[in-house]
């Protein structure tokens, strides 16, 4: 390997199969990401609307 050669790094997969797809929800009004449990506790109402 030469002085100016960078070592190749292995990329990890971006999608983790252990996480559910519906963990976060994006608010259509403000665009914030809201955790699904917080959204259920607020009766499916975003905190920007409170």
TIRO-2110 file (N, C-alpha, C; in Angstrom, 1 decimal):
// TIRO-2110
0.9, -1.2, 0.0, N, 1, A
0.0, 0.0, 0.0, CA, 1, A
0.9, 1.2, 0.0, C, 1, A
0.6, 2.2, -0.8, N, 2, A
1.4, 3.4, -0.9, CA, 2, A
1.1, 4.4, 0.2, C, 2, A
1.8, 5.5, 0.2, N, 3, A
1.6, 6.4, 1.3, CA, 3, A
0.2, 7.1, 1.2, C, 3, A
-0.3, 7.4, 0.0, N, 4, A
-1.5, 8.1, -0.1, CA, 4, A
-2.7, 7.3, -0.4, C, 4, A
-2.6, 6.0, -0.3, N, 5, A
-3.7, 5.1, -0.6, CA, 5, A
-4.6, 5.0, 0.7, C, 5, A
-5.9, 5.1, 0.5, N, 6, A
-6.8, 4.9, 1.7, CA, 6, A
-7.2, 3.5, 1.8, C, 6, A
-7.3, 2.9, 3.0, N, 7, A
-7.8, 1.6, 3.1, CA, 7, A
-9.3, 1.5, 2.8, C, 7, A
-9.8, 0.5, 2.2, N, 8, A
-11.2, 0.3, 1.9, CA, 8, A
-11.9, -0.1, 3.1, C, 8, A
-13.0, 0.5, 3.4, N, 9, A
-13.8, 0.2, 4.6, CA, 9, A
-15.1, -0.5, 4.1, C, 9, A
-15.5, -1.5, 4.9, N, 10, A
-16.7, -2.3, 4.6, CA, 10, A
-17.9, -1.5, 5.1, C, 10, A
-18.9, -1.4, 4.3, N, 11, A
-20.1, -0.7, 4.7, CA, 11, A
-21.0, -1.7, 5.4, C, 11, A
-21.7, -1.2, 6.4, N, 12, A
-22.7, -1.9, 7.1, CA, 12, A
-24.0, -1.7, 6.5, C, 12, A
-24.9, -2.7, 6.6, N, 13, A
-26.2, -2.5, 5.9, CA, 13, A
-27.0, -1.4, 6.6, C, 13, A
-27.6, -0.6, 5.8, N, 14, A
-28.4, 0.6, 6.3, CA, 14, A
-29.7, 0.2, 7.0, C, 14, A
-30.3, -0.9, 6.5, N, 15, A
-31.6, -1.3, 7.1, CA, 15, A
-31.3, -2.5, 8.1, C, 15, A
-31.8, -2.3, 9.3, N, 16, A
-31.7, -3.3, 10.3, CA, 16, A
-33.0, -4.1, 10.3, C, 16, A
-32.9, -5.4, 10.2, N, 17, A
-34.1, -6.2, 10.1, CA, 17, A
-34.8, -6.3, 11.5, C, 17, A
-34.1, -6.0, 12.6, N, 18, A
-34.7, -6.1, 13.9, CA, 18, A
-35.6, -5.0, 14.3, C, 18, A
-35.6, -3.9, 13.6, N, 19, A
-36.4, -2.7, 13.9, CA, 19, A
-37.7, -2.8, 13.1, C, 19, A
-38.8, -2.5, 13.7, N, 20, A
-40.1, -2.4, 12.9, CA, 20, A
-40.2, -1.2, 12.0, C, 20, A
-40.9, -1.3, 11.0, N, 21, A
-41.0, -0.2, 10.0, CA, 21, A
-41.9, 0.9, 10.5, C, 21, A
-42.8, 0.7, 11.4, N, 22, A
-43.7, 1.7, 11.9, CA, 22, A
-43.3, 2.3, 13.2, C, 22, A
-42.0, 2.4, 13.5, N, 23, A
-41.5, 2.9, 14.8, CA, 23, A
-41.6, 4.4, 14.8, C, 23, A
-41.5, 5.1, 13.7, N, 24, A
-41.6, 6.6, 13.7, CA, 24, A
-42.6, 7.0, 12.6, C, 24, A
-43.3, 8.1, 12.9, N, 25, A
-44.3, 8.6, 12.0, CA, 25, A
-44.0, 10.1, 11.7, C, 25, A
-44.1, 10.5, 10.5, N, 26, A
-43.8, 11.9, 10.1, CA, 26, A
-45.1, 12.7, 10.1, C, 26, A
-45.1, 13.8, 10.8, N, 27, A
-46.3, 14.7, 10.9, CA, 27, A
-46.5, 15.4, 9.5, C, 27, A
-47.7, 15.3, 8.9, N, 28, A
-47.9, 15.9, 7.6, CA, 28, A
-47.9, 17.5, 7.7, C, 28, A
-48.2, 18.0, 8.9, N, 29, A
-48.3, 19.5, 9.1, CA, 29, A
-46.9, 20.1, 9.3, C, 29, A
-46.2, 19.6, 10.3, N, 30, A
-44.9, 20.3, 10.7, CA, 30, A
-43.7, 19.5, 10.2, C, 30, A
-43.9, 18.2, 9.8, N, 31, A
-42.8, 17.5, 9.2, CA, 31, A
-41.9, 16.8, 10.3, C, 31, A
-42.2, 16.9, 11.6, N, 32, A
-41.4, 16.3, 12.6, CA, 32, A
-41.6, 14.8, 12.7, C, 32, A
-40.6, 14.1, 13.1, N, 33, A
-40.7, 12.7, 13.3, CA, 33, A
-41.2, 12.4, 14.7, C, 33, A
-42.2, 11.7, 14.9, N, 34, A
-42.8, 11.4, 16.2, CA, 34, A
-42.8, 9.9, 16.4, C, 34, A
-42.3, 9.5, 17.6, N, 35, A
-42.3, 8.1, 18.0, CA, 35, A
-43.7, 7.6, 18.1, C, 35, A
-43.9, 6.4, 17.6, N, 36, A
-45.3, 5.9, 17.6, CA, 36, A
-45.9, 5.8, 18.9, C, 36, A
-45.2, 5.4, 20.0, N, 37, A
-45.7, 5.4, 21.3, CA, 37, A
-46.2, 6.7, 21.8, C, 37, A
-45.4, 7.8, 21.5, N, 38, A
-45.8, 9.1, 21.9, CA, 38, A
-47.1, 9.5, 21.2, C, 38, A
-47.1, 9.2, 19.9, N, 39, A
-48.3, 9.5, 19.1, CA, 39, A
-49.6, 8.8, 19.7, C, 39, A
-49.4, 7.6, 20.1, N, 40, A
-50.6, 6.8, 20.6, CA, 40, A
-51.0, 7.4, 22.0, C, 40, A
-50.0, 7.9, 22.8, N, 41, A
-50.3, 8.5, 24.1, CA, 41, A
-51.0, 9.8, 23.9, C, 41, A
-50.8, 10.5, 22.8, N, 42, A
-51.4, 11.8, 22.5, CA, 42, A
-52.7, 11.6, 21.7, C, 42, A
-53.2, 10.4, 21.6, N, 43, A
-54.5, 10.1, 20.9, CA, 43, A
-54.3, 10.5, 19.4, C, 43, A
-53.1, 10.1, 18.8, N, 44, A
-52.8, 10.3, 17.4, CA, 44, A
-52.8, 11.8, 17.0, C, 44, A
-52.4, 12.7, 17.9, N, 45, A
-52.3, 14.1, 17.6, CA, 45, A
-50.9, 14.5, 17.8, C, 45, A
-50.3, 15.2, 16.9, N, 46, A
-48.9, 15.7, 17.0, CA, 46, A
-48.8, 16.8, 18.0, C, 46, A
-47.7, 16.9, 18.6, N, 47, A
-47.5, 17.9, 19.6, CA, 47, A
-47.5, 19.4, 19.0, C, 47, A
-47.3, 19.5, 17.7, N, 48, A
-47.3, 20.8, 17.1, CA, 48, A
-48.8, 21.4, 17.1, C, 48, A
-49.7, 20.5, 17.2, N, 49, A
-51.1, 20.9, 17.1, CA, 49, A
-51.7, 21.1, 18.5, C, 49, A
-51.0, 20.8, 19.5, N, 50, A
-51.5, 21.0, 20.9, CA, 50, A
-51.3, 22.4, 21.4, C, 50, A
END
